[in-house]
Amino acid sequence: MRYVALLRGINVGGKAVIKMADLSACVGELGYEDVRTYIASGNVLLRSTERPSSLEAEIERALERRFSLPIRVVVRSAREVAGIVERVPSAWIGASDLRVMVGFLMRGTTGRTAARLLRPREGIDELVAAPGALVWATRKDALTRSGIRLVGTPLYKEMTLRNLNTTLKLAELLRA
C-alpha cells in the first residue's frame, strides 16, 4: 500500500531542522519501498505492507535514534488521504480569499471529537470533520478574528498541519 508519513513540527521556525535527503535516507533504511519526500515540511511517501500504527511507531523510533528528536508521526494511506480530500468543499479549492488548513489527527483522536473543541466564528471560519482529520477555511481578510485557535491547546499537540495545496498534492502523488 502507498502511505504518507507526516512529521509533526519539523523545519518550523528553525526548530527540529532535518534535511529531506537525511529524512528520506532514515526512512528508506527501514526497508520501505519507493521512499521519497515532498517539500521540506516533513512529508514522506512510501510503500509498505505494514499497518499505519506500526509504521508510525517504527518511524518515530528511527527518527529519535537518527536525529535525537522526539518527533511524532501521522501515517495515512492513499485511500485515507483521498477520503479527506473528498470532504473538502469544492468552493474552498483554489479560493484566493481563503486560507484552508488540514489538521491530520494522531491515532486515537477523532475528527468529530476534535471539532467539538473548536469554536469557528460565523462568517469567518468554516470547519469540516473528516475521518482522521479536520479541515477548515478562514477568510484571509479576517485571519486575526478567527475563532479557530489551536496553538497552546492540548488538541494542537494531537495533530500535524498542512495547507490545502500540500494536501491536494500529496493525494495526487499517492495516486501516481
LINCOR-V801326 format. One record per residue. SS is DSSP state (2 for helix, 1 for strand, 0 for the rest). PHI is phi in radians with two decimals (999 if undefined). NEAR is the number of other ideal C-beta (glycine too) atoms within 10 Angstrom. Layout:
# LINCOR-V801326
((SS PHI NEAR) (SS PHI NEAR))
This chain:
# LINCOR-V801326
((0 999 14) (1 -1.61 17) (1 -2.37 23) (1 -2.14 23) (1 -1.75 26) (1 -1.89 25) (1 -1.50 24) (0 -1.63 21) (0 1.34 17) (0 -1.72 19) (0 0.96 17) (1 -2.06 13) (0 1.08 7) (0 1.34 6) (1 -1.83 9) (0 0.85 17) (0 -1.37 13) (0 -2.34 19) (0 -1.26 11) (2 -1.12 18) (2 -1.12 9) (2 -1.19 13) (2 -1.11 26) (2 -1.06 16) (2 -1.12 12) (2 -1.04 18) (2 -1.23 25) (2 -1.08 15) (0 -1.17 11) (0 -1.39 15) (0 1.68 11) (0 -1.30 20) (1 -1.74 10) (1 0.89 10) (1 -1.40 20) (1 -2.72 13) (1 -1.87 21) (1 -2.28 16) (0 0.80 12) (0 -1.57 14) (0 -1.68 18) (0 1.53 24) (1 -2.03 22) (1 -2.08 24) (1 -1.61 21) (1 -2.79 24) (1 -2.05 12) (0 -2.81 21) (0 -1.74 8) (0 -1.35 17) (0 -1.33 12) (2 -0.95 19) (2 -1.11 11) (2 -1.18 12) (2 -1.08 23) (2 -1.00 20) (2 -1.11 15) (2 -1.14 19) (2 -1.19 24) (2 -1.02 18) (2 -1.10 12) (2 -1.11 17) (2 -1.13 24) (2 -1.08 12) (2 -1.12 9) (2 -1.32 15) (2 -1.96 16) (0 0.97 7) (0 -2.25 15) (0 -1.45 11) (0 -1.80 19) (0 -1.49 17) (1 -2.28 23) (1 -1.99 23) (1 -1.98 24) (1 -2.25 24) (1 -1.35 18) (2 -0.99 19) (2 -1.15 11) (2 -1.14 20) (2 -1.12 26) (2 -1.04 14) (2 -1.13 16) (2 -1.15 23) (2 -1.07 20) (2 -1.09 9) (0 -1.41 15) (0 -1.28 20) (0 -1.01 12) (2 -1.04 7) (2 -1.15 10) (2 -1.40 16) (0 -1.29 13) (0 1.37 11) (0 -1.27 15) (0 -1.28 5) (0 -1.65 9) (1 -2.13 19) (1 -1.83 16) (1 -1.97 21) (1 -2.14 19) (1 -2.13 26) (1 -1.79 26) (1 -1.40 26) (1 -1.52 22) (0 -1.14 16) (0 -0.97 12) (0 1.69 8) (0 -1.92 20) (0 -1.68 14) (2 -1.04 20) (2 -1.14 10) (2 -1.11 13) (2 -1.12 20) (2 -1.07 18) (2 -1.18 11) (0 -1.49 13) (0 -1.81 19) (0 -2.20 11) (0 -1.06 16) (0 -1.61 14) (0 -1.01 7) (0 1.46 9) (0 -2.08 17) (1 -2.06 20) (1 -2.32 19) (1 -2.30 18) (1 -2.22 18) (1 -1.65 19) (1 -2.24 21) (0 -1.02 13) (0 1.43 22) (1 -2.80 27) (1 -2.07 28) (1 -2.24 24) (1 -2.46 24) (1 -2.13 23) (1 -2.23 22) (1 -1.06 17) (2 -1.10 11) (2 -1.39 10) (2 -2.36 14) (2 -0.97 11) (2 -1.27 7) (2 -1.82 12) (0 -1.03 18) (0 -1.56 14) (0 -1.58 18) (0 -1.98 11) (0 -1.94 20) (0 -0.96 5) (0 1.53 8) (0 -1.67 11) (0 -1.04 9) (0 -1.10 19) (2 -1.00 14) (2 -1.33 14) (2 -1.81 21) (1 -2.65 23) (1 -2.22 23) (1 -1.75 18) (1 -2.44 23) (1 -1.34 13) (2 -1.10 21) (2 -1.05 11) (2 -1.11 17) (2 -1.09 24) (2 -1.10 18) (2 -1.17 15) (2 -1.08 24) (2 -1.06 20) (2 -1.12 13) (2 -1.13 16) (2 -1.22 20) (2 -1.34 10) (0 -1.20 7))
